[in-house]
Amino acid sequence: MFRDSVRKFFAQHLLPNLDRFEDQREVDRDFWRAAGAAGLLCPTVPEAYGGLGLDFRYNAVVTEELSYAGSSASLPLQSDIIADYFVDFGTEEQKLRYLPGMVDGSVVTAIAMTEPGAGSDLKGIKTSARRDGGDYVINGSKTYISSGKHCDVVIVLAKTDPDLGARGLSLFLVDEGTPGFAKGRKLDKIGQHSADTSELFFDDVRIPAENLLGQENNGFIQVMKLIPQERLSQAIMGQAGAQRAFDEALGFARDRKLFGTTLLDMQNTRFTLAEHRAMLQVGWAHLDHCITRMAEERLTNEEACAAKLWHTEMQWKITDEALQIHGGAGYMNEYTIARLWRDARVQRIYGGTSEVLKEVIGRTLS
């Protein structure tokens, strides 16, 4: 029933506007509010803070349907990644201040970790937060921040003790309009055009000490606790995106005439699509296993890394080969497969590159 309601919502509010969202490089704020009113945002947030109090399986349904629809709107960022930072680490005041708006769509959030010189290795960040009486003063810059342009509040990872390395990082809440906080240009990406991505700058940004999210110098541990769910969310996007690419290729191959027959009647095409179907079958079974473990709070970081690695690599293989099946048509933006192909490429980069994930998994082998 929930999946049916999500599909109906996207059919009414997303699909008719998809091309416009892509062109303007972000979704409308009205879309966020409509998604909130329909119960699609942050379903795991407890009822005390305006949420539905459900488990991660409901997040997974929204993320699957959004990715299958061919949209890169940042709903999973808010629901699957950021909401739990407030639920798990926020004070009662912080939860009451932000969570109801995150649920109803009136508050859009972002999380800022990556910097021009630091990505997967968070220990290398340079953004600092210095304690000054009852305040913290933040200086630095962030880049590649999803929802950075139109967010109302951003979670910022900063160094509070440079001598402690990863043990000297903390998380802070910075509201839009705070003096010294500036949003840079909307970055011009290869794909995922419906998700605005921006630079953020912090020039002597003074915030009250109560804007510390969690404990001082505990930021890295907080990130590591929640990153398995982030990576599982990206695995879900990969699986659903791959399914849509396969369906587009299969439909095209059935209709495309070549040398007096259909493209699907050619053995090479059939073999390629048969391999895709087998991979998707295995992928859905594995994904259901991981989602169940996440809902039971038993998914390990290594399992999440493996899921993100496998499903996003599988997404790229299927999407690239699906575009090849389309031939020249696949290179035309008017075909859905072109957008799916552009959007798939970053999946093997953000949230931990495939190479970093292999390193994390590999360290557990000795």
C-alpha positions as CSV (number, residue, x, y, z in Angstrom):
1,M,0.0,0.0,0.0
2,F,2.8,2.4,0.8
3,R,4.6,1.6,-2.4
4,D,1.4,2.3,-4.4
5,S,1.0,5.6,-2.7
6,V,4.6,6.6,-3.5
7,R,4.1,5.6,-7.2
8,K,0.9,7.7,-7.4
9,F,2.7,10.7,-5.8
10,F,5.6,10.5,-8.2
11,A,3.2,10.1,-11.2
12,Q,1.4,13.3,-10.2
13,H,4.1,15.5,-8.8
14,L,7.5,14.2,-10.2
15,L,7.2,12.8,-13.7
16,P,5.3,15.8,-15.2
17,N,8.0,18.1,-13.8
18,L,11.1,15.9,-14.3
19,D,12.5,17.6,-17.3
20,R,12.0,21.1,-15.8
21,F,13.7,20.0,-12.6
22,E,16.6,18.8,-14.7
23,D,16.8,22.0,-16.6
24,Q,16.7,24.3,-13.5
25,R,19.2,22.0,-11.7
26,E,17.0,21.6,-8.6
27,V,13.5,20.6,-7.6
28,D,10.9,23.1,-6.5
29,R,10.4,23.8,-2.8
30,D,6.7,23.0,-3.5
31,F,7.8,19.5,-4.4
32,W,9.5,19.1,-1.0
33,R,6.3,20.3,0.8
34,A,4.1,18.0,-1.3
35,A,6.4,15.0,-0.5
36,G,6.2,15.9,3.2
37,A,2.4,16.1,3.1
38,A,2.2,12.7,1.4
39,G,4.4,11.1,4.2
40,L,7.4,10.4,1.9
41,L,10.0,12.3,4.0
42,C,11.9,10.9,6.9
43,P,9.5,8.0,7.7
44,T,11.7,6.7,10.5
45,V,11.5,9.9,12.6
46,P,9.6,9.2,15.8
47,E,6.0,10.4,16.0
48,A,7.0,12.8,18.9
49,Y,8.8,14.8,16.3
50,G,6.2,14.7,13.5
51,G,7.4,11.5,11.8
52,L,5.7,8.1,11.2
53,G,8.0,6.1,13.5
54,L,8.5,3.4,10.8
55,D,11.6,1.3,10.0
56,F,14.1,1.7,7.2
57,R,12.1,-0.5,4.8
58,Y,9.8,2.4,4.1
59,N,12.8,4.7,3.3
60,A,13.9,1.9,0.9
61,V,10.6,2.0,-0.9
62,V,10.8,5.7,-1.5
63,T,14.4,5.5,-2.6
64,E,13.7,2.6,-5.0
65,E,10.8,4.3,-6.6
66,L,12.6,7.6,-7.0
67,S,15.6,6.0,-8.6
68,Y,13.5,3.9,-10.9
69,A,11.6,7.0,-11.9
70,G,14.9,8.4,-13.2
71,S,15.1,11.2,-10.7
72,S,18.1,12.4,-8.6
73,A,16.0,14.6,-6.3
74,S,17.6,14.7,-2.9
75,L,14.8,13.1,-0.9
76,P,17.0,10.1,0.1
77,L,19.7,12.5,1.4
78,Q,17.3,14.0,3.8
79,S,15.5,10.8,4.8
80,D,18.1,8.1,4.6
81,I,21.2,10.0,5.7
82,I,20.6,13.3,7.5
83,A,17.5,12.6,9.6
84,D,19.3,10.0,11.8
85,Y,22.0,12.5,12.7
86,F,19.3,14.5,14.5
87,V,17.5,11.5,15.9
88,D,20.6,9.8,17.2
89,F,22.7,12.7,18.3
90,G,20.5,15.8,18.6
91,T,19.4,17.4,21.8
92,E,15.7,17.5,22.5
93,E,15.8,21.2,21.5
94,Q,17.5,20.4,18.2
95,K,15.1,17.6,17.4
96,L,12.0,19.8,18.1
97,R,13.5,22.6,16.1
98,Y,14.4,20.8,12.9
99,L,12.8,17.4,12.6
100,P,9.1,18.4,12.2
101,G,10.1,20.7,9.3
102,M,12.3,17.9,7.8
103,V,9.3,15.6,7.9
104,D,6.8,18.1,6.4
105,G,9.2,19.4,3.8
106,S,9.4,23.0,5.0
107,V,13.1,22.4,6.1
108,V,15.6,21.2,3.6
109,T,18.9,19.9,5.0
110,A,22.4,19.3,3.8
111,I,25.5,17.7,5.2
112,A,29.0,19.2,4.5
113,M,32.0,17.0,4.8
114,T,33.9,17.0,1.5
115,E,36.4,19.8,0.9
116,P,38.5,20.8,-2.2
117,G,41.4,18.8,-0.7
118,A,39.7,16.1,1.3
119,G,37.0,13.6,0.2
120,S,36.9,10.0,1.4
121,D,39.7,10.7,3.9
122,L,37.9,12.9,6.4
123,K,40.9,13.3,8.6
124,G,42.3,15.6,5.9
125,I,39.7,18.3,6.2
126,K,40.8,21.8,7.1
127,T,37.6,23.5,8.1
128,S,38.0,24.5,11.8
129,A,35.7,25.3,14.7
130,R,37.2,27.2,17.6
131,R,35.5,27.6,20.9
132,D,35.1,31.2,22.0
133,G,33.3,31.6,25.2
134,G,29.7,30.4,24.7
135,D,30.2,30.2,20.9
136,Y,32.1,28.3,18.2
137,V,33.7,30.2,15.3
138,I,33.8,28.2,12.0
139,N,36.3,28.9,9.2
140,G,36.8,26.9,6.0
141,S,35.0,25.8,2.8
142,K,33.2,22.7,1.6
143,T,32.5,21.5,-2.0
144,Y,30.2,19.1,-3.8
145,I,27.5,19.6,-1.2
146,S,24.1,18.1,-2.3
147,S,21.2,20.5,-1.5
148,G,23.9,23.1,-0.7
149,K,22.2,25.8,-2.7
150,H,18.8,25.7,-1.2
151,C,19.2,24.1,2.2
152,D,17.9,25.8,5.3
153,V,20.4,24.2,7.6
154,V,23.6,22.3,7.0
155,I,25.5,19.8,9.2
156,V,29.2,20.8,9.1
157,L,32.1,18.6,9.9
158,A,34.9,20.6,11.4
159,K,38.2,20.2,13.3
160,T,37.9,21.1,17.0
161,D,41.2,19.7,18.0
162,P,43.8,19.6,15.1
163,D,46.2,17.5,17.2
164,L,43.8,14.6,17.6
165,G,43.3,13.7,13.9
166,A,40.1,11.9,13.3
167,R,39.4,12.0,17.1
168,G,39.4,15.8,16.9
169,L,36.4,16.3,14.6
170,S,32.9,17.6,15.5
171,L,29.6,18.2,13.9
172,F,27.8,21.6,13.9
173,L,24.5,23.0,12.8
174,V,24.7,26.1,10.7
175,D,21.5,27.9,9.6
176,E,21.0,29.7,6.4
177,G,21.5,33.4,6.9
178,T,24.1,33.0,9.7
179,P,26.6,35.9,9.2
180,G,29.7,34.7,7.4
181,F,28.0,31.6,5.9
182,A,27.9,31.9,2.1
183,K,26.6,29.6,-0.6
184,G,28.7,29.5,-3.7
185,R,27.9,28.7,-7.3
186,K,25.6,25.8,-8.2
187,L,28.2,23.3,-9.7
188,D,27.8,22.1,-13.2
189,K,27.8,18.3,-13.0
190,I,27.9,15.6,-15.6
191,G,24.6,14.2,-14.3
192,Q,22.2,14.1,-11.4
193,H,20.9,17.5,-12.5
194,S,17.8,17.5,-10.3
195,A,20.0,17.5,-7.3
196,D,21.6,20.9,-6.7
197,T,25.2,20.7,-5.7
198,S,27.2,23.7,-4.4
199,E,30.2,25.1,-2.7
200,L,29.8,26.4,0.9
201,F,32.0,29.0,2.6
202,F,32.5,29.8,6.3
203,D,34.2,33.0,7.2
204,D,34.3,33.6,11.0
205,V,30.8,32.0,11.3
206,R,29.8,32.4,14.9
207,I,27.2,29.9,16.2
208,P,26.1,29.2,19.8
209,A,27.6,26.2,21.5
210,E,24.2,24.6,21.6
211,N,24.6,24.1,17.8
212,L,27.1,21.4,18.4
213,L,25.5,18.2,17.2
214,G,26.5,15.4,19.6
215,Q,29.7,15.5,21.6
216,E,32.7,17.6,20.8
217,N,35.5,15.6,19.2
218,N,33.1,12.7,18.5
219,G,32.1,13.7,15.0
220,F,34.1,11.0,13.2
221,I,32.6,8.2,15.4
222,Q,29.1,9.6,14.7
223,V,29.7,9.6,11.0
224,M,31.1,6.0,11.1
225,K,28.0,4.9,13.0
226,L,25.6,6.2,10.4
227,I,27.6,5.7,7.2
228,P,26.3,2.1,6.7
229,Q,22.8,3.4,6.1
230,E,24.1,6.0,3.7
231,R,25.9,3.4,1.7
232,L,22.9,1.1,1.7
233,S,20.8,3.9,0.4
234,Q,23.2,4.4,-2.5
235,A,23.1,0.6,-3.1
236,I,19.3,0.8,-3.4
237,M,19.6,3.7,-5.9
238,G,22.0,1.5,-7.9
239,Q,19.8,-1.5,-8.0
240,A,16.6,0.4,-8.9
241,G,18.5,2.5,-11.5
242,A,19.9,-0.6,-13.1
243,Q,16.4,-2.1,-13.3
244,R,15.1,0.9,-15.1
245,A,18.0,0.9,-17.5
246,F,17.4,-2.8,-18.2
247,D,13.7,-2.2,-18.8
248,E,14.5,0.7,-21.2
249,A,16.9,-1.5,-23.2
250,L,14.6,-4.4,-23.3
251,G,11.7,-2.3,-24.6
252,F,14.0,-0.7,-27.2
253,A,15.4,-4.1,-28.4
254,R,11.9,-5.5,-28.8
255,D,10.9,-2.6,-31.1
256,R,14.1,-1.8,-33.0
257,K,14.2,-3.4,-36.5
258,L,17.6,-4.3,-37.9
259,F,18.5,-6.5,-40.9
260,G,14.9,-7.7,-41.3
261,T,14.5,-8.7,-37.7
262,T,14.3,-7.2,-34.2
263,L,17.4,-6.3,-32.2
264,L,16.1,-8.7,-29.5
265,D,16.2,-11.6,-31.9
266,M,20.0,-11.2,-32.2
267,Q,21.9,-13.6,-30.0
268,N,24.4,-11.0,-28.7
269,T,21.5,-8.7,-27.6
270,R,19.7,-11.6,-26.0
271,F,22.8,-12.8,-24.2
272,T,23.6,-9.3,-22.9
273,L,20.1,-8.8,-21.6
274,A,19.9,-12.4,-20.1
275,E,23.1,-11.6,-18.1
276,H,21.5,-8.4,-16.9
277,R,18.3,-10.1,-15.8
278,A,20.3,-12.7,-13.9
279,M,22.4,-10.0,-12.2
280,L,19.2,-8.0,-11.3
281,Q,17.6,-11.1,-9.8
282,V,20.5,-11.8,-7.6
283,G,20.8,-8.0,-6.8
284,W,17.2,-7.7,-5.6
285,A,17.5,-10.7,-3.3
286,H,20.8,-9.4,-1.8
287,L,19.3,-5.9,-1.4
288,D,16.2,-7.3,0.5
289,H,18.7,-9.1,2.8
290,C,20.6,-5.9,3.5
291,I,17.4,-3.8,4.0
292,T,16.1,-6.4,6.5
293,R,19.4,-6.3,8.4
294,M,19.3,-2.5,8.4
295,A,15.7,-2.5,9.7
296,E,16.9,-4.8,12.5
297,E,19.9,-2.6,13.1
298,R,22.3,-5.5,12.3
299,L,23.9,-4.3,9.0
300,T,27.7,-4.0,9.5
301,N,29.9,-1.4,7.9
302,E,31.7,-4.1,5.9
303,E,28.3,-5.4,4.6
304,A,27.2,-1.9,3.7
305,C,30.5,-1.3,1.8
306,A,30.1,-4.5,-0.1
307,A,26.5,-3.7,-1.0
308,K,27.4,-0.2,-2.2
309,L,30.4,-1.5,-4.1
310,W,28.5,-4.3,-5.9
311,H,25.2,-2.6,-6.7
312,T,26.7,0.6,-8.0
313,E,29.3,-1.3,-10.1
314,M,26.5,-3.5,-11.4
315,Q,24.4,-0.4,-12.1
316,W,27.2,1.1,-14.2
317,K,27.7,-2.1,-16.2
318,I,24.0,-2.6,-17.0
319,T,23.4,1.1,-17.7
320,D,26.4,1.4,-20.0
321,E,25.5,-1.7,-21.9
322,A,21.9,-0.7,-22.1
323,L,22.9,2.6,-23.7
324,Q,25.0,0.6,-26.2
325,I,22.0,-1.5,-27.1
326,H,20.2,1.8,-28.0
327,G,23.0,2.6,-30.4
328,G,23.0,6.3,-31.5
329,A,19.7,6.9,-29.9
330,G,21.2,6.2,-26.5
331,Y,23.5,9.2,-27.0
332,M,20.5,11.5,-27.4
333,N,19.3,13.3,-24.3
334,E,15.7,12.8,-25.4
335,Y,16.0,9.1,-24.5
336,T,15.6,8.2,-20.8
337,I,18.7,5.9,-21.0
338,A,20.9,8.9,-21.6
339,R,19.9,10.5,-18.3
340,L,20.2,7.2,-16.5
341,W,23.7,6.8,-17.8
342,R,24.8,10.3,-16.8
343,D,23.3,9.9,-13.3
344,A,24.8,6.4,-12.7
345,R,28.4,7.5,-13.1
346,V,28.8,9.3,-9.8
347,Q,27.4,6.3,-7.9
348,R,30.8,4.7,-7.9
349,I,32.3,7.9,-6.5
350,Y,30.3,9.6,-3.7
351,G,29.7,7.9,-0.4
352,G,33.1,6.3,-0.7
353,T,34.7,5.5,-4.1
354,S,34.7,1.8,-5.2
355,E,38.4,1.8,-4.6
356,V,38.0,3.1,-1.0
357,L,35.3,0.5,-0.3
358,K,37.5,-2.3,-1.5
359,E,40.2,-1.0,0.9
360,V,37.8,-0.9,3.8
361,I,36.6,-4.5,3.0
362,G,40.1,-5.7,2.4
363,R,41.2,-4.5,5.8
364,T,38.8,-7.0,7.4
365,L,40.4,-9.9,5.7
366,S,43.7,-10.1,7.7
